[in-house]
Amino acid sequence: MAGGHGHLPGALLASGMHHHSDGHALHQPVLVLNASYEPINVCAARRAIVLVLKGVAMTEEENGHFLHAARFAVRVPSVIRLLEYRRIPHQSRALSRKNILLRDRNTCQYCSTTLASGELTLDHVIPRSRGGLSTWENLVACCHPCNRRKGNQLPHEANMKPTREPRSFNLHTSRHIMRLMGHSDDKWRKYLFY
């Protein structure tokens, strides 16, 4: 379900589809609920519309935008629910800079400064030169000054311990991120009580 941009059905594209109101409508985040109403994912509105048109999901909330085709208009969803219950495997995400920064909320794990992602780097808690691996449990978001200060030292040598123990991206972390994203959309709130 995650990843992969679904393409709108050919008929919809062939019919000269255009989107009404702002051009960002198709890229808006949509909360995806399991059939049990449990929040399980976030996808782009474009993908959500495909899932609804294919009969895989139904719209629970709309965001006020319309997508127009020659013969009909589709309301752009804000929350969709899968019609069949999906067992979600123990959630794990790809280890990437973006996901580490998401997990650490763009906050340096040594000085607690929150910065734009471009102003952050990743630090190996146990440096690679000392046998540290590139894993969820050994990578943290870090500002450049802290990264320089820590250098090739172990946390206790530099007297710099991460504020939170780095962990892999799990369902709890995913839900936390859904909640953060949901702050911009009131319609998500009632589904994020898990």
C-alpha positions as CSV (number, residue, x, y, z in Angstrom):
1,M,0.0,0.0,0.0
2,A,2.8,2.4,0.9
3,G,4.8,4.0,-2.0
4,G,4.0,3.5,-5.7
5,H,2.0,6.3,-7.3
6,G,-1.1,4.8,-8.7
7,H,-2.0,6.2,-12.0
8,L,-5.5,7.5,-12.6
9,P,-7.5,5.2,-14.8
10,G,-6.9,5.9,-18.5
11,A,-10.5,6.8,-19.1
12,L,-10.2,9.6,-16.6
13,L,-7.1,10.9,-18.1
14,A,-8.4,10.5,-21.7
15,S,-11.5,12.5,-20.8
16,G,-9.4,15.6,-20.3
17,M,-9.4,15.6,-16.6
18,H,-8.4,18.8,-14.9
19,H,-8.4,19.7,-11.3
20,H,-10.5,22.5,-9.9
21,S,-9.1,25.0,-7.4
22,D,-5.4,24.8,-6.5
23,G,-3.0,22.4,-8.3
24,H,-1.9,21.0,-5.0
25,A,-5.1,19.1,-4.5
26,L,-3.8,15.8,-5.9
27,H,-0.7,16.0,-3.7
28,Q,-2.6,16.7,-0.4
29,P,-2.0,14.0,2.2
30,V,-4.9,11.6,2.8
31,L,-5.2,9.5,5.9
32,V,-5.8,5.8,5.1
33,L,-7.8,3.8,7.6
34,N,-8.1,0.0,7.7
35,A,-11.6,-1.5,7.5
36,S,-11.6,-1.3,11.3
37,Y,-11.1,2.5,11.2
38,E,-7.6,2.1,12.5
39,P,-5.2,4.6,10.9
40,I,-2.5,2.7,8.9
41,N,-1.0,5.0,6.4
42,V,-0.9,8.4,4.7
43,C,-0.9,8.7,0.9
44,A,-1.3,11.4,-1.7
45,A,-4.8,12.4,-2.8
46,R,-4.1,11.1,-6.3
47,R,-3.5,7.6,-5.0
48,A,-6.5,7.8,-2.7
49,I,-8.8,8.7,-5.6
50,V,-7.5,5.7,-7.5
51,L,-8.2,3.4,-4.6
52,V,-11.8,4.8,-4.3
53,L,-12.5,4.5,-8.0
54,K,-11.2,0.9,-8.1
55,G,-13.6,0.1,-5.2
56,V,-10.8,-0.8,-2.8
57,A,-11.6,2.0,-0.4
58,M,-14.4,4.5,0.3
59,T,-14.2,8.2,1.2
60,E,-14.9,8.9,4.8
61,E,-14.0,12.7,4.7
62,E,-13.5,15.1,1.9
63,N,-11.2,18.0,1.7
64,G,-13.4,20.4,-0.3
65,H,-11.6,20.1,-3.6
66,F,-13.1,18.6,-6.8
67,L,-11.4,16.7,-9.6
68,H,-13.3,17.3,-12.9
69,A,-13.5,14.9,-15.8
70,A,-15.6,15.4,-19.0
71,R,-18.6,13.5,-17.6
72,F,-18.3,13.7,-13.9
73,A,-16.5,15.3,-10.9
74,V,-14.8,13.5,-8.1
75,R,-14.6,14.9,-4.6
76,V,-11.0,14.8,-3.3
77,P,-10.8,12.8,-0.1
78,S,-9.2,13.8,3.1
79,V,-9.7,10.4,4.8
80,I,-10.4,7.0,3.1
81,R,-11.2,3.6,4.6
82,L,-10.2,0.3,3.0
83,L,-13.3,-1.9,2.4
84,E,-11.4,-5.1,3.3
85,Y,-9.4,-5.5,6.5
86,R,-5.7,-5.7,5.8
87,R,-3.3,-7.4,8.2
88,I,-0.5,-4.9,8.6
89,P,2.9,-6.5,9.1
90,H,4.9,-5.2,11.9
91,Q,5.5,-1.8,10.4
92,S,9.0,-1.1,9.2
93,R,10.2,1.6,7.0
94,A,13.2,2.0,4.7
95,L,16.2,3.3,6.5
96,S,16.7,6.7,4.8
97,R,17.8,10.2,5.8
98,K,14.3,11.5,5.3
99,N,12.8,8.8,7.6
100,I,15.5,9.3,10.3
101,L,14.7,13.1,10.3
102,L,11.0,12.3,10.4
103,R,11.5,10.0,13.4
104,D,13.7,12.6,15.2
105,R,11.2,15.4,14.2
106,N,14.0,17.4,12.5
107,T,15.5,18.0,16.0
108,C,19.2,17.6,16.7
109,Q,19.4,14.7,19.2
110,Y,22.3,16.3,21.0
111,C,21.3,20.0,21.5
112,S,17.5,19.7,20.9
113,T,17.5,22.4,18.2
114,T,14.8,22.0,15.6
115,L,16.0,22.9,12.1
116,A,14.9,22.6,8.4
117,S,16.0,19.3,7.0
118,G,18.6,21.0,4.8
119,E,20.4,22.3,7.9
120,L,20.6,18.9,9.6
121,T,23.0,15.9,9.0
122,L,22.9,12.4,10.3
123,D,25.3,11.3,13.0
124,H,26.5,7.8,13.7
125,V,26.2,7.6,17.5
126,I,29.0,5.0,17.5
127,P,31.2,6.4,14.7
128,R,31.8,4.2,11.6
129,S,35.5,4.4,12.2
130,R,34.9,2.7,15.6
131,G,32.7,-0.1,14.2
132,G,29.3,1.7,14.2
133,L,26.8,0.6,11.6
134,S,24.3,2.5,9.6
135,T,21.2,1.3,11.4
136,W,18.1,2.8,12.9
137,E,19.6,2.3,16.4
138,N,22.9,4.1,15.5
139,L,21.8,7.0,13.3
140,V,20.3,10.3,14.7
141,A,19.5,13.7,13.3
142,C,22.2,16.1,14.2
143,C,23.0,19.8,13.6
144,H,26.4,20.6,11.9
145,P,28.0,22.3,15.1
146,C,27.2,19.2,17.2
147,N,28.4,16.9,14.5
148,R,31.7,18.7,14.3
149,R,32.0,18.8,18.1
150,K,31.3,15.1,18.5
151,G,33.6,14.2,15.6
152,N,34.9,10.6,15.9
153,Q,34.3,10.2,19.6
154,L,32.0,7.8,21.3
155,P,29.1,9.5,23.2
156,H,30.7,9.2,26.6
157,E,34.0,10.5,25.3
158,A,32.4,13.6,23.9
159,N,30.0,13.8,26.8
160,M,27.2,13.9,24.2
161,K,24.4,11.4,24.6
162,P,21.4,11.4,22.3
163,T,18.4,13.0,24.1
164,R,16.3,9.9,23.0
165,E,17.5,6.5,22.4
166,P,17.3,5.9,18.6
167,R,14.9,3.1,17.7
168,S,13.6,1.7,14.5
169,F,10.5,3.3,12.9
170,N,7.5,1.4,14.3
171,L,3.8,1.7,14.3
172,H,3.8,4.0,17.3
173,T,6.2,6.4,15.5
174,S,4.1,6.2,12.3
175,R,1.0,7.1,14.3
176,H,2.8,10.0,15.9
177,I,3.7,11.3,12.5
178,M,0.1,10.9,11.3
179,R,-0.9,13.0,14.3
180,L,1.6,15.7,13.5
181,M,0.3,15.8,9.9
182,G,-3.2,15.7,11.1
183,H,-2.8,19.0,12.9
184,S,-3.3,20.7,9.6
185,D,-6.6,18.8,8.9
186,D,-9.3,18.8,11.6
187,K,-11.1,16.0,9.8
188,W,-8.3,13.5,10.7
189,R,-8.5,14.1,14.5
190,K,-11.3,11.8,15.3
191,Y,-9.5,8.9,13.7
192,L,-6.2,9.4,15.5
193,F,-7.1,8.4,19.0
194,Y,-5.2,5.1,18.8
